[in-house]
Amino acid sequence: MAEAFFPYERDARWRALLLPIGVTARDGVTVTDTTMRATFGLFSVETPLTNITTTKITGPHRWYTAVGVRLSFSDDGVTFGTNHLRGLSIQFEDKVRRVIGLHDHSSLWVSVADPEGLAAALD
C-alpha cells in the first residue's frame, strides 16, 4: 500500500482555539505499510500497525470533550479533535507514549474527514 494521508475535518469555529497549539491543514493521520502517525500541531502519536487492535467510528460528541488535544475521563485515551461531529477511535494493544497527562495512552480519537477510509487503511 502506498502512503495514505487522512486530513482532519476542520470546523472553522474552533480555528482560534487550535491555532495556539499549531494545528494546520498539514496535520492529520498518515498510514504507511508498517506505521500510523497522527500529528496535531505540537503533538503526535506514532505506532506500528501491528499495535492497533480495533477501530470504531463514533460521534457526535459534546464539543468540549472532542475539540482540541484532550484526555478521556473514562480511560487513558487521548483526543486529537478539530470538530465534535464524528471521528475514529483507535485502540492499541500496547500503550503509546504519553502525549499529555501522566500516563501512556491505550487509545486515540481523531476527527478525520474520512473515518471510514482511515479505518479501512488500518485494517
N, C-alpha and C positions, 0 to 999 in steps of 0.2 A: 504494500500500500504506500502510495506517495504521502508525503506530509500533508495533513489537513488542518486548517485553521478555522475555528469557530468563534466569531466575534460576539461580544455581549450585545443584548438587546438594550440599547441605551434610551432612557427616558429623560428628556430634556429638563424636566422638573428637578432632577437631582444633580445636574451638572455642577452647581456651586458647592454642593456637599462633597462631590467626588474629586473636584479639581485640586484641593489642598493635598490629597494623597497621591496625586499624579495619574489618575485614571484617564486614559485617552482611547481613541479609536484603535490604537495599535494593540490594546490589551484584549485578551481572550484566552481560549484553550487551544493548544497545539497538540496534535496527536501524530506520532511517528510510528514506525513499525514496532518500536520497543518501549516508548515512553509517552507519558501525558504530562504537559506543562501548562499550568494555569497562571497567568500574570494578571495583576490587578494593581496598577500603579507601582507603589513601592513594595508590594507584597507578591509572593509567588509560592506555588506548590509544584513539585515535580516528583513523579513516582514511576516505576516501571509498570507497564500494562499488566504484568502478571500479579501485581499487588492489588488490582481492582477486582472486587468480588461481585458487586451488584450496582446497578444504576436505577433510578426511579425519577420520572418526571413528576414534579409537584407544583402546587400553586393553585390559586393565588394565595398570597400571604399578606399579613399586615406590613405596610411599608416600613415601619420602624424595626421590624425583625428581619427584613430582607434586603434593605438598601445599605450599601457600604461594606466594609470589612467587619464582620461580627462573629462572636462566639455563640453557639447554640446554648440555650438554657437547659435543654433536655439531655445533651450529651457533650462530648468534647469536639464536636464538628465546628468547622469554620465556613463562613459565607463570604463569597465574592459577588455582591449584588449590585446591579445597575437599574433594576426595576423590581417590582414586587408581584408581577402577574404570574410568571412561571419560570421554572428553571430545572436543572438536573442535579439530583443528589447522587454523589459518587461515594460508595463505601470502600474502605481499604481493609485488606487482611492485616497488614502491619501498619501501625500508625505512621503518619508522615510527620516530619519535623514541624514543631510549632511555628505558627505564623504570628499569632498574638496569644496572649494569655500565658498560663504557667505550664500547660500540658501539651503533649503532641496530639495530633488530630486523627480521629478514626473515620472522618468523612469530610467532604467538601461539597457545598452547594454553589452552583454557578448559574447566573441568569443569562445564558447564551441565547442568541436569536433562534437557533435550531437545536433544541434539546433532543429531538428525535434523531437527528443526524449525528450528534455527538454520542448519544447512547449506542447507536449502531457502530460507530467508529471504535468505541471502547470494548465492544463485544468480541 
